[in-house]
Amino acid sequence: QTGETAMTGTVRREPEGHVGFLTFDHQVRRNAVSLNMWQELGEGLEAYAEDDRIRVVVLRGAGDKAFVAGADISQFDQHRANAEGTKEYDRVSGRAQHLLAHFPKPTIAKIQGFCIGGGLAI
């Protein structure tokens, strides 16, 4: 990762045959989920739900140290500093969590390494 992606992380969409991989990639923070990553998780889930080629989704963490080590709390001052920011953060993260909880295809969490906090919810 370089530049902006290294600072905020990303959720990579990596389809392979009938499997849709969603990879949490924020290795400098042990794949802690940023606001941007919550957004990308929701977008990835929507894309795979609509793609008839994808039959199963696998969530995984980049690297070998963590699946997801919770929320990226380093962003809270920026994104949750006031009621409006907190409301927007909750909307974006809540949308992704709702899509995951109600996903219409089998979903597997490939957990390797740390899985704490928000990682357990995922």
A tleap script that builds the chain and sets N, CA, C and O, in Angstrom:
source leaprc.protein.ff14SB
mol = sequence {
  NGLN THR GLY GLU THR ALA MET THR GLY THR
  VAL ARG ARG GLU PRO GLU GLY HIE VAL GLY
  PHE LEU THR PHE ASP HIE GLN VAL ARG ARG
  ASN ALA VAL SER LEU ASN MET TRP GLN GLU
  LEU GLY GLU GLY LEU GLU ALA TYR ALA GLU
  ASP ASP ARG ILE ARG VAL VAL VAL LEU ARG
  GLY ALA GLY ASP LYS ALA PHE VAL ALA GLY
  ALA ASP ILE SER GLN PHE ASP GLN HIE ARG
  ALA ASN ALA GLU GLY THR LYS GLU TYR ASP
  ARG VAL SER GLY ARG ALA GLN HIE LEU LEU
  ALA HIE PHE PRO LYS PRO THR ILE ALA LYS
  ILE GLN GLY PHE CYS ILE GLY GLY GLY LEU
  ALA CILE
}
set mol.1.N position { 0.827 -1.180 0.000 }
set mol.1.CA position { 0.000 0.000 0.000 }
set mol.1.C position { 0.869 1.240 0.000 }
set mol.1.O position { 1.940 1.273 0.606 }
set mol.2.N position { 0.394 2.245 -0.682 }
set mol.2.CA position { 1.109 3.508 -0.701 }
set mol.2.C position { 0.122 4.651 -0.601 }
set mol.2.O position { -1.069 4.479 -0.860 }
set mol.3.N position { 0.622 5.824 -0.224 }
set mol.3.CA position { -0.183 7.039 -0.224 }
set mol.3.C position { -1.438 6.951 0.609 }
set mol.3.O position { -1.421 6.473 1.744 }
set mol.4.N position { -2.531 7.420 0.027 }
set mol.4.CA position { -3.830 7.485 0.710 }
set mol.4.C position { -4.296 6.120 1.196 }
set mol.4.O position { -4.832 6.010 2.298 }
set mol.5.N position { -4.100 5.083 0.394 }
set mol.5.CA position { -4.544 3.745 0.774 }
set mol.5.C position { -3.844 3.276 2.037 }
set mol.5.O position { -4.474 2.652 2.891 }
set mol.6.N position { -2.570 3.557 2.173 }
set mol.6.CA position { -1.836 3.158 3.375 }
set mol.6.C position { -2.386 3.874 4.606 }
set mol.6.O position { -2.386 3.317 5.703 }
set mol.7.N position { -2.852 5.107 4.424 }
set mol.7.CA position { -3.376 5.883 5.546 }
set mol.7.C position { -4.772 5.428 5.966 }
set mol.7.O position { -5.089 5.406 7.155 }
set mol.8.N position { -5.608 5.064 4.986 }
set mol.8.CA position { -7.001 4.745 5.297 }
set mol.8.C position { -7.355 3.287 5.081 }
set mol.8.O position { -8.415 2.845 5.522 }
set mol.9.N position { -6.498 2.530 4.416 }
set mol.9.CA position { -6.795 1.141 4.124 }
set mol.9.C position { -7.785 1.018 2.988 }
set mol.9.O position { -8.311 2.009 2.482 }
set mol.10.N position { -8.025 -0.217 2.600 }
set mol.10.CA position { -8.973 -0.500 1.526 }
set mol.10.C position { -9.560 -1.889 1.722 }
set mol.10.O position { -8.989 -2.724 2.425 }
set mol.11.N position { -10.690 -2.125 1.103 }
set mol.11.CA position { -11.251 -3.471 1.009 }
set mol.11.C position { -11.202 -3.821 -0.468 }
set mol.11.O position { -11.939 -3.263 -1.282 }
set mol.12.N position { -10.323 -4.752 -0.797 }
set mol.12.CA position { -10.135 -5.140 -2.194 }
set mol.12.C position { -11.168 -6.183 -2.608 }
set mol.12.O position { -11.432 -7.140 -1.880 }
set mol.13.N position { -11.740 -5.984 -3.776 }
set mol.13.CA position { -12.637 -6.959 -4.391 }
set mol.13.C position { -11.803 -7.826 -5.309 }
set mol.13.O position { -11.191 -7.323 -6.251 }
set mol.14.N position { -11.769 -9.134 -5.047 }
set mol.14.CA position { -10.917 -10.041 -5.812 }
set mol.14.C position { -11.691 -11.304 -6.193 }
set mol.14.O position { -11.581 -12.328 -5.519 }
set mol.15.N position { -12.475 -11.230 -7.274 }
set mol.15.CA position { -13.215 -12.429 -7.687 }
set mol.15.C position { -12.293 -13.469 -8.313 }
set mol.15.O position { -11.416 -13.137 -9.110 }
set mol.16.N position { -12.501 -14.720 -7.945 }
set mol.16.CA position { -11.756 -15.841 -8.528 }
set mol.16.C position { -12.758 -16.945 -8.812 }
set mol.16.O position { -13.200 -17.644 -7.900 }
set mol.17.N position { -13.113 -17.100 -10.073 }
set mol.17.CA position { -14.125 -18.095 -10.430 }
set mol.17.C position { -15.459 -17.733 -9.800 }
set mol.17.O position { -15.982 -16.639 -10.008 }
set mol.18.N position { -16.006 -18.669 -9.024 }
set mol.18.CA position { -17.303 -18.449 -8.367 }
set mol.18.C position { -17.164 -17.908 -6.951 }
set mol.18.O position { -18.159 -17.768 -6.239 }
set mol.19.N position { -15.935 -17.602 -6.537 }
set mol.19.CA position { -15.683 -17.096 -5.188 }
set mol.19.C position { -15.364 -15.603 -5.261 }
set mol.19.O position { -14.511 -15.172 -6.038 }
set mol.20.N position { -16.063 -14.828 -4.440 }
set mol.20.CA position { -15.787 -13.396 -4.358 }
set mol.20.C position { -15.029 -13.107 -3.074 }
set mol.20.O position { -15.607 -13.149 -1.987 }
set mol.21.N position { -13.753 -12.818 -3.188 }
set mol.21.CA position { -12.956 -12.467 -2.015 }
set mol.21.C position { -13.097 -10.974 -1.730 }
set mol.21.O position { -13.073 -10.150 -2.644 }
set mol.22.N position { -13.243 -10.642 -0.461 }
set mol.22.CA position { -13.172 -9.270 0.021 }
set mol.22.C position { -12.038 -9.241 1.030 }
set mol.22.O position { -12.119 -9.871 2.084 }
set mol.23.N position { -10.982 -8.507 0.706 }
set mol.23.CA position { -9.776 -8.512 1.523 }
set mol.23.C position { -9.595 -7.178 2.226 }
set mol.23.O position { -9.438 -6.142 1.581 }
set mol.24.N position { -9.618 -7.211 3.561 }
set mol.24.CA position { -9.356 -6.029 4.378 }
set mol.24.C position { -7.856 -5.767 4.337 }
set mol.24.O position { -7.069 -6.592 4.801 }
set mol.25.N position { -7.458 -4.637 3.789 }
set mol.25.CA position { -6.031 -4.360 3.628 }
set mol.25.C position { -5.675 -3.009 4.247 }
set mol.25.O position { -5.785 -1.957 3.617 }
set mol.26.N position { -5.253 -3.083 5.477 }
set mol.26.CA position { -4.769 -1.914 6.222 }
set mol.26.C position { -3.713 -2.449 7.190 }
set mol.26.O position { -3.822 -2.301 8.407 }
set mol.27.N position { -2.708 -3.066 6.617 }
set mol.27.CA position { -1.751 -3.845 7.390 }
set mol.27.C position { -0.994 -3.026 8.422 }
set mol.27.O position { -0.624 -3.564 9.466 }
set mol.28.N position { -0.748 -1.735 8.168 }
set mol.28.CA position { -0.014 -0.936 9.146 }
set mol.28.C position { -0.816 -0.807 10.441 }
set mol.28.O position { -0.246 -0.506 11.491 }
set mol.29.N position { -2.114 -1.029 10.380 }
set mol.29.CA position { -2.981 -0.981 11.566 }
set mol.29.C position { -3.650 -2.327 11.820 }
set mol.29.O position { -4.742 -2.397 12.384 }
set mol.30.N position { -2.986 -3.377 11.402 }
set mol.30.CA position { -3.497 -4.745 11.581 }
set mol.30.C position { -4.916 -4.899 11.036 }
set mol.30.O position { -5.773 -5.550 11.634 }
set mol.31.N position { -5.128 -4.272 9.873 }
set mol.31.CA position { -6.400 -4.340 9.146 }
set mol.31.C position { -7.572 -3.739 9.915 }
set mol.31.O position { -8.722 -4.121 9.701 }
set mol.32.N position { -7.277 -2.798 10.811 }
set mol.32.CA position { -8.348 -2.068 11.496 }
set mol.32.C position { -9.181 -1.355 10.432 }
set mol.32.O position { -8.635 -0.811 9.472 }
set mol.33.N position { -10.501 -1.360 10.605 }
set mol.33.CA position { -11.418 -0.868 9.589 }
set mol.33.C position { -11.639 0.639 9.724 }
set mol.33.O position { -12.095 1.129 10.757 }
set mol.34.N position { -11.302 1.358 8.651 }
set mol.34.CA position { -11.502 2.800 8.573 }
set mol.34.C position { -12.889 3.084 7.989 }
set mol.34.O position { -13.578 2.176 7.524 }
set mol.35.N position { -13.278 4.339 8.019 }
set mol.35.CA position { -14.550 4.735 7.421 }
set mol.35.C position { -14.574 4.370 5.936 }
set mol.35.O position { -15.574 3.851 5.439 }
set mol.36.N position { -13.486 4.638 5.235 }
set mol.36.CA position { -13.377 4.285 3.826 }
set mol.36.C position { -13.570 2.781 3.620 }
set mol.36.O position { -14.227 2.365 2.666 }
set mol.37.N position { -13.008 1.978 4.497 }
set mol.37.CA position { -13.127 0.527 4.369 }
set mol.37.C position { -14.556 0.061 4.611 }
set mol.37.O position { -15.022 -0.864 3.947 }
set mol.38.N position { -15.262 0.692 5.558 }
set mol.38.CA position { -16.683 0.351 5.766 }
set mol.38.C position { -17.460 0.613 4.476 }
set mol.38.O position { -18.295 -0.194 4.067 }
set mol.39.N position { -17.174 1.754 3.842 }
set mol.39.CA position { -17.844 2.105 2.588 }
set mol.39.C position { -17.550 1.063 1.512 }
set mol.39.O position { -18.458 0.589 0.830 }
set mol.40.N position { -16.285 0.716 1.370 }
set mol.40.CA position { -15.890 -0.258 0.352 }
set mol.40.C position { -16.426 -1.653 0.644 }
set mol.40.O position { -16.731 -2.397 -0.288 }
set mol.41.N position { -16.548 -2.024 1.909 }
set mol.41.CA position { -17.143 -3.318 2.256 }
set mol.41.C position { -18.582 -3.367 1.765 }
set mol.41.O position { -18.996 -4.346 1.143 }
set mol.42.N position { -19.343 -2.316 2.040 }
set mol.42.CA position { -20.729 -2.266 1.574 }
set mol.42.C position { -20.825 -2.342 0.060 }
set mol.42.O position { -21.662 -3.068 -0.477 }
set mol.43.N position { -19.976 -1.599 -0.627 }
set mol.43.CA position { -19.973 -1.608 -2.092 }
set mol.43.C position { -19.600 -2.986 -2.631 }
set mol.43.O position { -20.194 -3.458 -3.600 }
set mol.44.N position { -18.625 -3.625 -2.010 }
set mol.44.CA position { -18.218 -4.961 -2.443 }
set mol.44.C position { -19.318 -5.990 -2.248 }
set mol.44.O position { -19.551 -6.834 -3.113 }
set mol.45.N position { -19.991 -5.916 -1.110 }
set mol.45.CA position { -21.088 -6.845 -0.848 }
set mol.45.C position { -22.228 -6.642 -1.847 }
set mol.45.O position { -22.801 -7.608 -2.352 }
set mol.46.N position { -22.550 -5.386 -2.125 }
set mol.46.CA position { -23.603 -5.115 -3.110 }
set mol.46.C position { -23.230 -5.668 -4.486 }
set mol.46.O position { -24.060 -6.280 -5.158 }
set mol.47.N position { -21.993 -5.453 -4.898 }
set mol.47.CA position { -21.544 -5.921 -6.207 }
set mol.47.C position { -21.610 -7.445 -6.285 }
set mol.47.O position { -22.074 -7.991 -7.285 }
set mol.48.N position { -21.155 -8.128 -5.254 }
set mol.48.CA position { -21.170 -9.593 -5.271 }
set mol.48.C position { -22.583 -10.149 -5.154 }
set mol.48.O position { -22.869 -11.207 -5.714 }
set mol.49.N position { -23.464 -9.470 -4.449 }
set mol.49.CA position { -24.854 -9.923 -4.341 }
set mol.49.C position { -25.529 -9.910 -5.713 }
set mol.49.O position { -26.360 -10.769 -6.008 }
set mol.50.N position { -25.175 -8.940 -6.543 }
set mol.50.CA position { -25.790 -8.789 -7.862 }
set mol.50.C position { -25.090 -9.608 -8.940 }
set mol.50.O position { -25.623 -9.740 -10.041 }
set mol.51.N position { -23.929 -10.153 -8.662 }
set mol.51.CA position { -23.141 -10.888 -9.654 }
set mol.51.C position { -23.487 -12.374 -9.594 }
set mol.51.O position { -23.121 -13.060 -8.639 }
set mol.52.N position { -24.190 -12.871 -10.611 }
set mol.52.CA position { -24.623 -14.269 -10.633 }
set mol.52.C position { -23.471 -15.259 -10.716 }
set mol.52.O position { -23.642 -16.436 -10.398 }
set mol.53.N position { -22.290 -14.793 -11.142 }
set mol.53.CA position { -21.129 -15.687 -11.195 }
set mol.53.C position { -20.606 -16.005 -9.805 }
set mol.53.O position { -20.013 -17.062 -9.592 }
set mol.54.N position { -20.817 -15.106 -8.863 }
set mol.54.CA position { -20.316 -15.290 -7.495 }
set mol.54.C position { -21.318 -16.112 -6.702 }
set mol.54.O position { -22.487 -15.743 -6.589 }
set mol.55.N position { -20.850 -17.238 -6.150 }
set mol.55.CA position { -21.724 -18.136 -5.384 }
set mol.55.C position { -21.437 -18.106 -3.889 }
set mol.55.O position { -22.283 -18.491 -3.082 }
set mol.56.N position { -20.241 -17.650 -3.520 }
set mol.56.CA position { -19.850 -17.579 -2.117 }
set mol.56.C position { -18.878 -16.405 -1.958 }
set mol.56.O position { -18.102 -16.092 -2.861 }
set mol.57.N position { -18.941 -15.771 -0.796 }
set mol.57.CA position { -18.030 -14.659 -0.506 }
set mol.57.C position { -17.134 -15.052 0.663 }
set mol.57.O position { -17.599 -15.587 1.669 }
set mol.58.N position { -15.845 -14.778 0.512 }
set mol.58.CA position { -14.870 -15.044 1.566 }
set mol.58.C position { -14.265 -13.713 2.004 }
set mol.58.O position { -13.691 -12.984 1.194 }
set mol.59.N position { -14.398 -13.408 3.283 }
set mol.59.CA position { -13.791 -12.218 3.878 }
set mol.59.C position { -12.455 -12.635 4.466 }
set mol.59.O position { -12.366 -13.646 5.163 }
set mol.60.N position { -11.415 -11.858 4.186 }
set mol.60.CA position { -10.093 -12.208 4.703 }
set mol.60.C position { -9.283 -10.937 4.955 }
set mol.60.O position { -9.582 -9.869 4.420 }
set mol.61.N position { -8.260 -11.082 5.777 }
set mol.61.CA position { -7.359 -9.976 6.055 }
set mol.61.C position { -6.092 -10.102 5.236 }
set mol.61.O position { -5.607 -11.206 4.991 }
set mol.62.N position { -5.559 -8.968 4.815 }
set mol.62.CA position { -4.287 -8.969 4.088 }
set mol.62.C position { -3.153 -9.295 5.059 }
set mol.62.O position { -3.221 -8.961 6.242 }
set mol.63.N position { -2.126 -9.940 4.554 }
set mol.63.CA position { -0.996 -10.308 5.398 }
set mol.63.C position { -1.328 -11.493 6.275 }
set mol.63.O position { -2.365 -12.135 6.115 }
set mol.64.N position { -0.423 -11.776 7.214 }
set mol.64.CA position { -0.625 -12.943 8.075 }
set mol.64.C position { -0.741 -12.585 9.552 }
set mol.64.O position { -0.728 -13.474 10.404 }
set mol.65.N position { -0.855 -11.292 9.868 }
set mol.65.CA position { -0.897 -10.881 11.274 }
set mol.65.C position { -2.296 -10.656 11.809 }
set mol.65.O position { -2.521 -10.765 13.014 }
set mol.66.N position { -3.258 -10.337 10.920 }
set mol.66.CA position { -4.591 -10.006 11.417 }
set mol.66.C position { -5.658 -10.243 10.368 }
set mol.66.O position { -5.445 -10.040 9.172 }
set mol.67.N position { -6.814 -10.678 10.850 }
set mol.67.CA position { -8.034 -10.666 10.034 }
set mol.67.C position { -8.544 -9.229 10.070 }
set mol.67.O position { -8.444 -8.509 9.076 }
set mol.68.N position { -9.084 -8.814 11.196 }
set mol.68.CA position { -9.488 -7.419 11.439 }
set mol.68.C position { -9.287 -7.138 12.924 }
set mol.68.O position { -9.834 -7.832 13.780 }
set mol.69.N position { -8.504 -6.124 13.210 }
set mol.69.CA position { -8.228 -5.753 14.610 }
set mol.69.C position { -9.136 -4.594 15.040 }
set mol.69.O position { -8.666 -3.610 15.612 }
set mol.70.N position { -10.428 -4.718 14.762 }
set mol.70.CA position { -11.393 -3.719 15.211 }
set mol.70.C position { -11.494 -2.517 14.305 }
set mol.70.O position { -11.090 -2.551 13.143 }
set mol.71.N position { -12.044 -1.447 14.864 }
set mol.71.CA position { -12.189 -0.189 14.125 }
set mol.71.C position { -10.881 0.585 14.188 }
set mol.71.O position { -10.114 0.449 15.141 }
set mol.72.N position { -10.635 1.391 13.174 }
set mol.72.CA position { -9.449 2.250 13.160 }
set mol.72.C position { -9.751 3.484 14.011 }
set mol.72.O position { -10.231 4.497 13.504 }
set mol.73.N position { -9.466 3.384 15.294 }
set mol.73.CA position { -9.808 4.470 16.221 }
set mol.73.C position { -8.966 5.720 15.983 }
set mol.73.O position { -9.300 6.788 16.496 }
set mol.74.N position { -7.889 5.611 15.222 }
set mol.74.CA position { -7.088 6.802 14.918 }
set mol.74.C position { -7.883 7.808 14.087 }
set mol.74.O position { -7.511 8.979 14.015 }
set mol.75.N position { -8.960 7.368 13.468 }
set mol.75.CA position { -9.794 8.251 12.657 }
set mol.75.C position { -10.937 8.885 13.440 }
set mol.75.O position { -11.615 9.771 12.918 }
set mol.76.N position { -11.164 8.461 14.656 }
set mol.76.CA position { -12.332 8.929 15.395 }
set mol.76.C position { -12.323 10.439 15.595 }
set mol.76.O position { -13.376 11.071 15.508 }
set mol.77.N position { -11.157 11.034 15.861 }
set mol.77.CA position { -11.101 12.491 16.036 }
set mol.77.C position { -11.550 13.218 14.777 }
set mol.77.O position { -12.178 14.274 14.848 }
set mol.78.N position { -11.226 12.650 13.639 }
set mol.78.CA position { -11.580 13.275 12.368 }
set mol.78.C position { -13.031 13.007 11.980 }
set mol.78.O position { -13.730 13.921 11.542 }
set mol.79.N position { -13.492 11.766 12.133 }
set mol.79.CA position { -14.807 11.382 11.616 }
set mol.79.C position { -15.917 11.315 12.663 }
set mol.79.O position { -17.092 11.217 12.310 }
set mol.80.N position { -15.560 11.367 13.937 }
set mol.80.CA position { -16.579 11.263 14.980 }
set mol.80.C position { -16.437 12.396 16.001 }
set mol.80.O position { -16.769 12.226 17.174 }
set mol.81.N position { -15.947 13.542 15.552 }
set mol.81.CA position { -15.659 14.665 16.447 }
set mol.81.C position { -16.917 15.390 16.907 }
set mol.81.O position { -16.896 16.094 17.916 }
set mol.82.N position { -18.011 15.222 16.172 }
set mol.82.CA position { -19.260 15.886 16.545 }
set mol.82.C position { -20.433 14.976 16.201 }
set mol.82.O position { -20.248 13.898 15.636 }
set mol.83.N position { -21.622 15.411 16.540 }
set mol.83.CA position { -22.815 14.578 16.345 }
set mol.83.C position { -23.038 14.251 14.867 }
set mol.83.O position { -23.408 13.127 14.525 }
set mol.84.N position { -22.814 15.227 14.002 }
set mol.84.CA position { -23.015 15.007 12.564 }
set mol.84.C position { -22.030 13.965 12.023 }
set mol.84.O position { -22.418 13.080 11.261 }
set mol.85.N position { -20.764 14.071 12.416 }
set mol.85.CA position { -19.755 13.110 11.978 }
set mol.85.C position { -20.031 11.715 12.500 }
set mol.85.O position { -19.881 10.729 11.779 }
set mol.86.N position { -20.435 11.639 13.758 }
set mol.86.CA position { -20.766 10.343 14.356 }
set mol.86.C position { -21.951 9.709 13.646 }
set mol.86.O position { -21.964 8.502 13.404 }
set mol.87.N position { -22.939 10.516 13.316 }
set mol.87.CA position { -24.125 10.011 12.618 }
set mol.87.C position { -23.737 9.444 11.244 }
set mol.87.O position { -24.219 8.381 10.852 }
set mol.88.N position { -22.870 10.152 10.518 }
set mol.88.CA position { -22.431 9.688 9.201 }
set mol.88.C position { -21.593 8.409 9.315 }
set mol.88.O position { -21.777 7.479 8.529 }
set mol.89.N position { -20.684 8.357 10.279 }
set mol.89.CA position { -19.872 7.159 10.496 }
set mol.89.C position { -20.778 5.968 10.798 }
set mol.89.O position { -20.601 4.885 10.240 }
set mol.90.N position { -21.746 6.177 11.685 }
set mol.90.CA position { -22.672 5.105 12.050 }
set mol.90.C position { -23.528 4.663 10.860 }
set mol.90.O position { -23.847 3.481 10.727 }
set mol.91.N position { -23.896 5.607 10.002 }
set mol.91.CA position { -24.686 5.269 8.821 }
set mol.91.C position { -23.878 4.369 7.876 }
set mol.91.O position { -24.369 3.338 7.415 }
set mol.92.N position { -22.640 4.772 7.596 }
set mol.92.CA position { -21.794 4.016 6.657 }
set mol.92.C position { -21.444 2.641 7.227 }
set mol.92.O position { -21.578 1.631 6.536 }
set mol.93.N position { -21.002 2.602 8.472 }
set mol.93.CA position { -20.629 1.311 9.069 }
set mol.93.C position { -21.863 0.435 9.281 }
set mol.93.O position { -21.807 -0.778 9.079 }
set mol.94.N position { -22.969 1.045 9.685 }
set mol.94.CA position { -24.203 0.289 9.897 }
set mol.94.C position { -24.739 -0.318 8.615 }
set mol.94.O position { -25.258 -1.435 8.617 }
set mol.95.N position { -24.613 0.422 7.515 }
set mol.95.CA position { -25.050 -0.091 6.213 }
set mol.95.C position { -24.251 -1.333 5.836 }
set mol.95.O position { -24.826 -2.333 5.404 }
set mol.96.N position { -22.934 -1.276 5.995 }
set mol.96.CA position { -22.090 -2.428 5.661 }
set mol.96.C position { -22.420 -3.618 6.564 }
set mol.96.O position { -22.496 -4.754 6.096 }
set mol.97.N position { -22.614 -3.357 7.849 }
set mol.97.CA position { -22.942 -4.438 8.781 }
set mol.97.C position { -24.302 -5.049 8.447 }
set mol.97.O position { -24.472 -6.264 8.541 }
set mol.98.N position { -25.265 -4.222 8.060 }
set mol.98.CA position { -26.584 -4.725 7.681 }
set mol.98.C position { -26.484 -5.594 6.422 }
set mol.98.O position { -27.060 -6.681 6.365 }
set mol.99.N position { -25.748 -5.108 5.415 }
set mol.99.CA position { -25.583 -5.889 4.188 }
set mol.99.C position { -24.916 -7.228 4.479 }
set mol.99.O position { -25.294 -8.249 3.904 }
set mol.100.N position { -23.940 -7.229 5.358 }
set mol.100.CA position { -23.253 -8.472 5.710 }
set mol.100.C position { -24.184 -9.427 6.451 }
set mol.100.O position { -24.204 -10.623 6.162 }
set mol.101.N position { -24.949 -8.908 7.396 }
set mol.101.CA position { -25.855 -9.754 8.187 }
set mol.101.C position { -26.971 -10.358 7.341 }
set mol.101.O position { -27.477 -11.435 7.657 }
set mol.102.N position { -27.355 -9.672 6.271 }
set mol.102.CA position { -28.467 -10.125 5.439 }
set mol.102.C position { -28.006 -10.535 4.041 }
set mol.102.O position { -28.789 -10.517 3.092 }
set mol.103.N position { -26.734 -10.902 3.925 }
set mol.103.CA position { -26.189 -11.239 2.613 }
set mol.103.C position { -26.862 -12.495 2.073 }
set mol.103.O position { -27.011 -13.474 2.805 }
set mol.104.N position { -27.273 -12.487 0.802 }
set mol.104.CA position { -28.070 -13.596 0.264 }
set mol.104.C position { -27.281 -14.838 -0.157 }
set mol.104.O position { -27.875 -15.828 -0.584 }
set mol.105.N position { -25.959 -14.797 -0.041 }
set mol.105.CA position { -25.137 -15.943 -0.451 }
set mol.105.C position { -24.295 -16.397 0.737 }
set mol.105.O position { -24.077 -15.624 1.671 }
set mol.106.N position { -23.823 -17.635 0.713 }
set mol.106.CA position { -22.953 -18.093 1.799 }
set mol.106.C position { -21.742 -17.170 1.955 }
set mol.106.O position { -21.167 -16.698 0.974 }
set mol.107.N position { -21.379 -16.932 3.198 }
set mol.107.CA position { -20.276 -16.019 3.511 }
set mol.107.C position { -19.355 -16.694 4.520 }
set mol.107.O position { -19.809 -17.249 5.521 }
set mol.108.N position { -18.069 -16.640 4.244 }
set mol.108.CA position { -17.067 -17.272 5.100 }
set mol.108.C position { -16.080 -16.215 5.566 }
set mol.108.O position { -15.605 -15.409 4.766 }
set mol.109.N position { -15.774 -16.215 6.847 }
set mol.109.CA position { -14.714 -15.357 7.373 }
set mol.109.C position { -13.470 -16.228 7.530 }
set mol.109.O position { -13.437 -17.130 8.367 }
set mol.110.N position { -12.463 -15.957 6.734 }
set mol.110.CA position { -11.193 -16.696 6.804 }
set mol.110.C position { -10.303 -15.949 7.797 }
set mol.110.O position { -9.590 -15.014 7.433 }
set mol.111.N position { -10.358 -16.378 9.047 }
set mol.111.CA position { -9.672 -15.663 10.118 }
set mol.111.C position { -8.270 -16.228 10.306 }
set mol.111.O position { -8.082 -17.413 10.582 }
set mol.112.N position { -7.303 -15.348 10.149 }
set mol.112.CA position { -5.896 -15.685 10.396 }
set mol.112.C position { -5.303 -14.520 11.152 }
set mol.112.O position { -5.332 -13.389 10.669 }
set mol.113.N position { -4.771 -14.773 12.316 }
set mol.113.CA position { -4.176 -13.699 13.116 }
set mol.113.C position { -5.222 -13.026 14.002 }
set mol.113.O position { -6.245 -13.620 14.342 }
set mol.114.N position { -4.940 -11.763 14.371 }
set mol.114.CA position { -5.816 -11.019 15.266 }
set mol.114.C position { -7.234 -10.911 14.716 }
set mol.114.O position { -7.436 -10.665 13.527 }
set mol.115.N position { -8.192 -11.093 15.582 }
set mol.115.CA position { -9.602 -10.844 15.258 }
set mol.115.C position { -10.240 -10.385 16.558 }
set mol.115.O position { -10.675 -11.197 17.374 }
set mol.116.N position { -10.290 -9.055 16.741 }
set mol.116.CA position { -10.799 -8.493 17.982 }
set mol.116.C position { -11.755 -7.346 17.693 }
set mol.116.O position { -11.826 -6.866 16.562 }
set mol.117.N position { -12.484 -6.907 18.702 }
set mol.117.CA position { -13.387 -5.760 18.552 }
set mol.117.C position { -14.341 -5.943 17.400 }
set mol.117.O position { -15.062 -6.937 17.320 }
set mol.118.N position { -14.339 -4.955 16.492 }
set mol.118.CA position { -15.218 -4.984 15.329 }
set mol.118.C position { -14.973 -6.170 14.423 }
set mol.118.O position { -15.861 -6.567 13.668 }
set mol.119.N position { -13.777 -6.745 14.484 }
set mol.119.CA position { -13.495 -7.943 13.694 }
set mol.119.C position { -14.388 -9.104 14.089 }
set mol.119.O position { -14.769 -9.916 13.246 }
set mol.120.N position { -14.723 -9.183 15.371 }
set mol.120.CA position { -15.611 -10.246 15.834 }
set mol.120.C position { -17.015 -10.058 15.265 }
set mol.120.O position { -17.686 -11.036 14.935 }
set mol.121.N position { -17.458 -8.817 15.149 }
set mol.121.CA position { -18.781 -8.541 14.579 }
set mol.121.C position { -18.833 -8.920 13.103 }
set mol.121.O position { -19.856 -9.386 12.602 }
set mol.122.N position { -17.709 -8.709 12.416 }
set mol.122.CA position { -17.660 -9.060 10.986 }
set mol.122.C position { -17.654 -10.563 10.844 }
set mol.122.O position { -17.615 -11.077 9.726 }
savepdb mol mol.pdb
quit
